[in-house]
Amino acid sequence: MPPPRSSVYGRQSVVPSASHHQLASFLPPPRHLTRDPRPMRDRNYINELKELVHKHLLECAYPFQITAKTLTSPTTKDFQSMFRFLYTDILDPAFIWAKDFQGKPRKFEEEVMMILRDLRYPVADSISKTQLQAASAQHIWPGMLAMLAWLADMNKTMQNWYTPDYCDDPQLAHPSDLNPQDISNWHEKVSYEYASSTYVAFLQNEDEFPNENAELEEIYKRQDEEILKEVEDLEKENQVLRTELEKLEQSPSPLAEATEELQKMKSDKGKFKQLIQHFEEKKSKTETIITKMQSAVEALEKELNEQEVENEKVSKQVEAQNLTPEEIDRMKSTRVQLSDTLDKHRQQMERIKKSNWDLEILSTKAADSLENVVKVYMELCERIGIVPGPPPEKYLHVQFDLDYSRAAATPSEMFSSTDIKGAIKNALIGIRKDATDKHVEVENDNIILQEQVQRVEELVVESQEKVQEISAKLETMKAQTDDEKSRMQAEVSASNSEMREAEQLLHDAQANARKGVLALDQRYQSLMFQYDNLLSTTQNSQQELSQEVVSIVTEIINLKQYVQRTIEDTIKFAEEN
């Protein structure tokens, strides 16, 4: 009994064949479907989506009645109505439904797929035309509701797109509200806005654009005013800065003043160091004198104590003796005489002490005066450059520094190892003589220089006379030059007028050329837009045709395999019978 026949459109064989592999090499790779990450099976999430869509439709004045049932199990008409309203309300109010750019009819499912791809809906690949046709199905409606909620969010975003609180992008503002400093492509934005507005007018069959031209002129005029104002402010600031610069240039340099003050302070510092050193030496000398005086006082006190002890001893000896009244009187008389003599000696001693004190004062004053003289001498030596040295070569053997010691016992010991009256005095006399001779030489050189200056002044006077003659000739030549310049200016003015006329003609020609170029550019953009749409339609058609071809080829292969099996069965049946 022969096997039953199978349908031509039956199940495809799972056995691989050569023709199957050849066909697979021409097929496009399978499309990767983006999975929707949202929890579509969560009822709380679905309720949130319903509330969001319902609230947005009410806020945007949805023209049809909407109930809880509408967002739970809507009809296909309700879904299409809500989708069209959400898309054309804010996103694209000028969109024409059910027609393409050539006016041909188009299905709702095709329009939705195109819109979702244009809006870059994240999971647009997971939505098919079949789902759009059966949007109210229980297993399809959550995805459609999520798509409507996404469109509602897009509408809210577009409503706030030009609000400064949400978006401060300068690219979205009009060029008249911006400064060139706000964005780097300000001029390109102005040109784009002008081209866009004129293109709209051109599509409305207008060849001239007075409003757009006036707006463009106003924008650039306002920009020119701002630039001129900024230039004026910069010029004023520049003038102020120049004035300050002139004042600073005329005033003495702060650095020079600070340097001079620093030199003075360094000089004062050196003098103060010398003064401190001088007082330190004076202090040490005074301390030495005080130490010596304290030693002398202690010695005198010791001697006084010894005298008192001796006096008590003598008094006891006198008391121990038995003296007669005459001896006592005589001793009293002698005592009175001795007392008078002692008083005289004391008075003489006081006079000697006073004289000694006066001599000490005079000695101190003389020492101070001598110290001042030494100081003046050292300053003068520093001025003439022999201290700290080096002195002239022939006086190198002379030591001009004075090693002054105030605490010396004798005047000759105040200046140790220094011959003031001999070597130093003779050397100073020689230095003064050398300075006098040098001064005479300088005076002679000065006289020679004065004579040379007089000769130069005479040459200058002669040169000034020649300059005056040349100036007179120059004035004559200048007058001739002014006449020639006036004649040339007249010729240049005539040439400029001719050039302006030529430039005006050239400007008119360029304007006409720009208009032609703009019209061609607009025509080119229109053709490119049509070309892009045709290309998109062609690609979609090619994809559909490819799918149909694949389906037909698959059916042909199945048919071929079926016919081959039938022939084989027939041959086998014939051979058996």
Beta strands, then each sheet from edge to edge (+ up, - down):
end
